[in-house]
Amino acid sequence: MDPREVSRRKALKVAVSALVFEVGYEKAEESVLETLTEMLQSFLTELGRSCRNYAELAGRSEGMMTDVFMALVDMGQNVQSIQSHARRHTKSVFLPPAHSAAPPTLKTLQVGDRPSHPSHIPDHLPAFPDPHTYIRTLTNKAPVTEYQLVREKAASQKRDIERALTRFIAKTGETQNLFPDNTEAYPLIAVKPNPLPYLDALLCKEQDLEDEESTNGESEKKVKDQDTGQQTGGQGETQDAESIDNPYLRPVKLYRVKKKIKLTS
């Protein structure tokens, strides 16, 4: 509901309460006051509508006192009793409510300066929002490119990773205590004894076998390519040499030298 309608409704309710008090009632139920207030509001609404109709009938845009009298007569009210009712001695006077100070509007956080309206936008339209709401702004920092800072950051990250892995292994695996009395201070990762430590250097690992297989495969491929290049050496002019990536496997190009023949008479 509109705040103005709420204030008008409260004023009508105060007037109805004053009339009820003048009649002799000391208190009234809320539902009764609401019903009487609704009746008074309906009466005033119909009176205003009739006044507007009489004013428009006379060719005026605003109503006059004569329009009010004509509307009251049309509604069946006694116009002569209005003056005596206004001069009654038992009427109650209620002080109007004091104007309360409007609550101060909280200042919102403003980032940047708001631009004014261009010439083609009227001034009664709302102002533009903060520029950061519709203009692209970078929120990330520029990457660090200095060599010293990059090395320091990489070293600190490596140290943190090693420390985290060491703590994880110390908590999940077997540990040795530096101090026998305190088992929680300075835990050390237990070393697993190996009866034959030299076998790791003699026996090759799976990764070494894979590297060896890949190396052998590449060497065999190179040999096949060389044999193919030698067999097709005579047809080097018809083969597209640019299709071979390795320049050492491309066929040799032989340039023919044209001999000049001198004619003697």
Helices and strands as residue ranges (DSSP letters): H 3-23, H 30-57, H 65-74, H 81-86, G 131-133, H 147-172, E 175-177, E 187-189, H 199-202, H 206-231, G 241-243
